[in-house]
C-alpha cells in the first residue's frame, strides 16, 4: 500500500474518533451507543499506524488476504451495533405501548370524572 493510503486510513480513524467524542461531549450520543464506534475507530487507528499487525493477524487466523479480515471485522462491528439498536428499539416499543395504555386509562378516568362533576352540578341547579 502507498503512503497516501496509510495516511488516509489514519486520518479517517482520527476523524471517526473525533466525531464520536464530540457527539458524546455534546450529549448527542450516549456512551452505550458510542462504545462500538470507539472500538472500531481505535482498531482502525491501530491498524493505520501499525499495518503489519493486520498482516500478522490475518496469518494467525488463516485469512487469505488482510483486507478480507478488515471487511469481516467491519461487518462484525456493524452487526453488533444493529443487535444493540434492535434490543433498545424493542425496549422502547414496549415502554411506548405501556405509556399509551396508561394515557388511555387516565383519559377515560378524566372523562368519567368530568361526567360525574357535570351530573353533580346539574343536580344542584
N, C-alpha and C positions, 0 to 999 in steps of 0.2 A: 504494500500500500504506500501511497505517496505521503509526503509530509503534510500536504494540504488536507488530505482525508483525516489524518490523525488530529490535526488542529481543529478541523470541522467537528469531529467527534467530541473532543474536549469542550469546545465552545457550546455545542448542543447540550451536553450534560450539565455544564455550568448554568446555562440559561434555564434548563428544566428545574434544577435545584433552586435557582433564584426565584423563579416564578412560584414554585410551591411554597417556599419560605415566605415570600411576600404575601401570598394568599393566606397563609397561616397567620401572619402578623396582622393583617387587616381584618381577620375574622371571617374571611370568605370561604375558608375551608377548615374543617375540623381535623384534629390530629389523627383520628381513626381513619379518615379518608386519605390523609396525606402520607401515611406510613408506606404504602406500596410505591407511591411516586418517589418518595425519598430514597427508598431501597433501590428502585430502578435507576434513578439519577446517580446515586452513589456508585452502583455497579458499572454504569456506563462511564463514569469519570475514571474509575479504577482501570477499566479496560482501555480507555482512551490514553491514559498516562502510561500504563504498562501493558502494551498489546501482546507481549509474549505470554502473559497469563492466559489469554484466550486460546493460544496455540497449545499450551500445556494442558488446560482443562479439556480441550477437545480431544487430545490424545489420551488423556486419562479416562475419559468417558467413552472413548471409542467412536466419536463423531467424526465423519469423514472430512468435512470442511468446517473450519471455525465459524464461518458465517451462519451455518445451519444451527450451531449452538446459540448464537445470538438470537436468531429467529425463534428458536424453541423457548429460550428464557423470556423473551419479549412476550410471546403468546401466553406463557405460563403466568406472567405478572398480570397481563390483561385479563386472563381467565379468573385469577384470584380477585381482581377488582370487580369484575362482573358478579362473582359469587357474593362478595361483600355487599354490593349495592342491591342485589336481589334479596338478600336477607333483610336488609334495612327497609327496603320497599315493602316487603311482606309485613314487617312490624308496623310501619306507618299506615298501611291499608287497614290493619286490624284496629289500630288506635282511631283512625278516621271513622270507621264503621261504628265503634263504640261511642265516639263523640256524637255522631249523627243520631244514634238511637237515644242517647241521653237528652239531646236537644229536642227530639220529637216528644219524648215523655214530658220534659219541662214545659214545652209549648202547650201540650194538651192540658197539663195541670193549671197553667196560667189561664187558658181559655175557660176551664171549669170554674176557676176562682172568679173570673170576670162574670160568668153567667150566674154564679151564686151571689155575688155582690149586687148584680143587676136585679136579681129576684128579690133580695132583701130590701133594696131601695124602692122597688116597685111596690112592695107590700106595705111600706110605711106611708106612702102617699095617700 
